[in-house]
Amino acid sequence: MAVGVFDLFSIGIGPSSSHTVGPMRAAAVFAEELRASGDLERVAGLRVDLYGSLAATGHGHGTMTAILLGLEGFHPEKILPAEVEERLAAIAESGKLQLAGSVQLPYGVKDMVLRPLTVLPRHTNGMTFTVSDGAGEVLRAATFFSVGGGFIVREGGEDAAQQELEESRKELPLPFRTAAELLGRCQSKGLSIGEIMFVNERASRSEEEIRAGLLHIYAVMEECVAVSLKREGLLPGGLKVRRRAPDWHERLLKETRDHDPEYRDPKYWQEWVNLIALAVNEENASGGRVVTAPTNGAAGIIPAVLYYALHFAPGMDKATQADRDDVVVKFLLAAAAVGVLYKEQASISGAEVGCQGEVGSASSMAAAGLAEVMGGTPQQVENAAEIAMEHNLGLTCDPIGGLVQIPCIERNAIAAAKAINAAKMALWGDGTHRVSLDEVIVTMRETGKDMSSKYKETAMGGLAVNVVEC
């Protein structure tokens, strides 16, 4: 299917869309296919091979435990954090998992085969699932790739997937693959960038479903922040990173002591933006429930910039709830339209192109969303997206200890501020600019290809090797 808004914004668990959500989804698909094939009851043995970045940083990203849950039949968009803890505790205690929810097998994290130095041709995030019968004969095997943002691709199915994508794109009323095509659609139809995305979404959903779905996405973002602000202490994983969001929130609330509880002093807008970004990514680092936007590692940027739009954009102090809902819908649609461009022309996978593909694309999407709701023309919105990505080019993915904590959490706050500044710069112009969004996206893709593999989510370069973990 063509990439849609609910592909780019999907509900899952932390800490990583490519290393947690994608592997869980792939394992769940394999389990479902195994059940449908009729071979499930004959399974006596299971083997999971992890390659490249999944093997190199899987422990820090929760890859192995996510796969165990997927093999039991759980999907990232449906499982709750409490269920995660319950099932993982049961597997650890018994040393057995329930394959597809019914066949008990002695299997755990330690049984997985890790091949960090072996990178399969399609993508560095490769995984192979193999099941055999009592005689050791292979019943079924499949290789999947987690290509970023929770998206998965099956080995050997690339041509079919690409053909399906092309066919589904033809079914869209206003298809686009590049920013130039998107702007052309806007000009010919007299619509904004978000409205073009909305027309395409209506090809598969009703207007009411789209609106309700997007408001639900934002509700999950808000819930993620609320849960994070109630947590205290250190983040899990051994780096002893202290949670800052709860203390920062308490400090900011003191500034509203003489005002309505909903009052947000404009002079503290950046502190609030920082707070939202930190809160989301601290919850993500805890394995909590988040929205890929478009990835888990960059999940705090769009909620933070959308928070700015709802609380600090001109006129929002007098907005009704209906007005605020309209802002959420418009923002996410415009952001998603830009996200489509990155999925179509480049990558949103840190393991493939570095953090420029995750934080960079999220910052670009957020800048577009903000420019859209602040009344920008399609040209200004495209300019905002271009500025944000241009100044994230070359960003490496070098998480310390393979954990989505340092530099990932602060990086979201910095990128959110970049997005806001990019939108403001674009809105002060007339939409004309020297470098196009398409040129920047292609540059990001080429930069990712040229980037050393040690800077692409392997924990083998940068901060990951120059900072002592403990």
CORTAMO-V350254 format. One record per helix or strand of 2 or more residues. SS is the DSSP state (alpha for helix, beta for strand). FROM is the first residue (numbers start at 1). TO is the last residue. If there is no record, write none. Layout:
ss=SS from=FROM to=TO
ss=SS from=FROM to=TO
This chain:
ss=alpha from=5 to=8
ss=beta from=9 to=13
ss=alpha from=17 to=37
ss=alpha from=40 to=42
ss=beta from=45 to=51
ss=alpha from=52 to=61
ss=alpha from=63 to=71
ss=alpha from=81 to=94
ss=beta from=96 to=99
ss=beta from=103 to=106
ss=alpha from=109 to=111
ss=beta from=113 to=115
ss=beta from=126 to=132
ss=beta from=138 to=148
ss=beta from=151 to=154
ss=alpha from=158 to=171
ss=alpha from=179 to=189
ss=alpha from=193 to=201
ss=alpha from=207 to=228
ss=alpha from=245 to=254
ss=alpha from=266 to=285
ss=beta from=289 to=293
ss=alpha from=299 to=311
ss=alpha from=316 to=318
ss=alpha from=321 to=345
ss=alpha from=350 to=353
ss=alpha from=355 to=357
ss=alpha from=359 to=373
ss=alpha from=378 to=390
ss=alpha from=400 to=402
ss=alpha from=408 to=427
ss=alpha from=437 to=450
ss=alpha from=453 to=455
ss=alpha from=463 to=466
